[in-house]
């Protein structure tokens, strides 16, 4: 069987050019037979020979499309990079390949270029020219057993898991006589971590309960803060002997110190409501943006100091990240924060899955909440009544604009603001300090107050 007599694969369909060539050849040959004119056969010969020559080698393999992204630690505002590749695994070249992809709007693609010459299945660039941006189709040719990479570069505007794809490609071969069906590659998700704002806090903690750490506790032990002088006892180290007191008292005395211990910090995220409009890293911040970035900054600060940090969601899913310390916990925190989303619910199922029983009695609970619902204030009050050390951080944007609708919208907005201020004042009366998030130093004064109240003698 000659190559021209082989059946066309089902994945490949003839183009209009192929149909016109066959139709014109057939009409010329039929006219030559009916009219007895040899010159019409001569005219039909180029079309027949050209079509047969183009179809002498037919493709047997569909193109392959895959998507790759940079696996580095990408932070919002940083350079994002991705690659969409179309490969030709067969022995017949693709005359034209049209490649198109979709990209999340939070990944602003600023540069796109095609690079060819890589071995099929790899993403190695080997030269290419500058072309249009990602929202337009890309046209190239693909040689046999090679791949062409569409390299996308731009800026990650916001934290989260952003989709790259799906991507699709169609190719034409046999000098445009055959075209393949569309081959679609499934989308992938690129992780963009929140940018941690500069944050520092005082060393004052309400209670340090760990074994070792950087915070001064009220328990005796091997620390750096002097607690007094006492008589030497078996087990005391010789370097602790206070010779001046020992010579004066004619008995060995040692310097007693307080132990340095770590603290447990629980960052509780209120995800019941969202407000404001997210404009990315360079625009306005919504409640969720402020919440996630503040949680990342607080966790980074205390983990860097050696404290144990836990995360907890106040919402329908009630997700929880167990307390731990170290760099591994920091990376786990960033991964955990990528899945934070606002979830409203008319029910109150939190008594079974959320409550003070999940929090250590010695932990400092930092609650990031916009205080948009009364349930959030009730939750703060319950934590304070249970004896936990609670600090509420107001994440509502300060520049939240009132509605522009005519009528009573502005009056209703003012009344809502007054009601919210009253709720905050009531929380403070119940012993829950409420401070707005303002980056570095946001919690300094309130941590001093909480630590002072924790060490104050109890009355009654």
Order of alpha helices (4+ residues) and beta strands (2+ residues): beta-alpha-alpha-beta-beta-beta-beta-beta-beta-beta-beta-beta-beta-beta-alpha-beta-beta-alpha-beta-beta-alpha-alpha-beta-alpha-beta-alpha-beta-alpha
